[in-house]
């Protein structure tokens, strides 16, 4: 299956070579999860702070489907 992935902020350095910086098509086996996608991109699990598809936040064990668009953001910190 193919998922479209968008990487933001510090995660952009994990963008596959030769792909545009807007979005990349990543091939994964059927039944792959968010954790599988993160591993395939070489992103340390603790660096993928938030994973979003549509208007839903995905957990690492969430299954992905062919054609799905996934957005990865680094952990967000800050405050007072």
Phi and psi in degrees as a GROMACS rama.xvg file:
@    title "Ramachandran Plot"
@    xaxis  label "Phi"
@    yaxis  label "Psi"
@TYPE xy
-119.645  129.69  UNK-2
-118.229  147.779  UNK-3
-95.1429  128.545  UNK-4
-123.322  138.696  UNK-5
-119.244  129.715  UNK-6
-111.746  139.323  UNK-7
-123.923  156.943  UNK-8
53.9927  -130.865  UNK-9
-66.2601  -14.6414  UNK-10
-78.248  -13.0551  UNK-11
-59.5436  -25.4653  UNK-12
-67.302  -13.4873  UNK-13
-92.8842  5.00288  UNK-14
-62.0315  132.437  UNK-15
-57.5887  139.307  UNK-16
-58.2841  139.513  UNK-17
84.082  -5.40374  UNK-18
-95.6311  156.739  UNK-19
-68.6292  157.516  UNK-20
-82.8137  2.08822  UNK-21
-84.2501  -49.7983  UNK-22
-157.07  150.955  UNK-23
-132.967  142.214  UNK-24
-90.6667  120.541  UNK-25
-115.317  127.273  UNK-26
-90.0019  130.082  UNK-27
-134.912  156.324  UNK-28
-70.0258  151.77  UNK-29
-55.9363  136.235  UNK-30
90.6624  1.91591  UNK-31
-64.398  153.434  UNK-32
-111.375  175.265  UNK-33
-57.2961  -43.2965  UNK-34
-60.112  -37.3335  UNK-35
-64.349  -41.3442  UNK-36
-62.8076  -47.1797  UNK-37
-59.4537  -44.1945  UNK-38
-64.75  -41.786  UNK-39
-59.7994  -34.4036  UNK-40
-81.996  -9.13702  UNK-41
78.3699  21.3072  UNK-42
-88.8652  126.504  UNK-43
-58.9858  136.055  UNK-44
-52.6375  -34.8807  UNK-45
-75.5445  -9.80988  UNK-46
-89.2981  -15.0543  UNK-47
-93.4961  83.9923  UNK-48
-70.0687  -35.6622  UNK-49
-144.791  133.581  UNK-50
-123.519  126.294  UNK-51
-127.009  141.422  UNK-52
-137.594  122.633  UNK-53
65.7126  -124.127  UNK-54
-117.104  33.1595  UNK-55
-123.631  133.36  UNK-56
-81.7686  131.278  UNK-57
-104.059  139.702  UNK-58
-83.8665  159  UNK-59
-55.2033  -32.7343  UNK-60
-86.4618  0.827499  UNK-61
-66.1166  131.508  UNK-62
-74.1623  148.596  UNK-63
-105.648  157.579  UNK-64
-125.82  155.676  UNK-65
-55.815  132.859  UNK-66
85.4373  -3.75603  UNK-67
-67.7033  142.51  UNK-68
-101.208  129.971  UNK-69
-126.057  134.124  UNK-70
-112.503  129.087  UNK-71
-113.586  129.939  UNK-72
-123.391  146.453  UNK-73
-73.5837  167.765  UNK-74
-57.1605  143.229  UNK-75
-107.923  128.988  UNK-76
-129.608  164.952  UNK-77
140.995  -168.077  UNK-78
132.122  -166.333  UNK-79
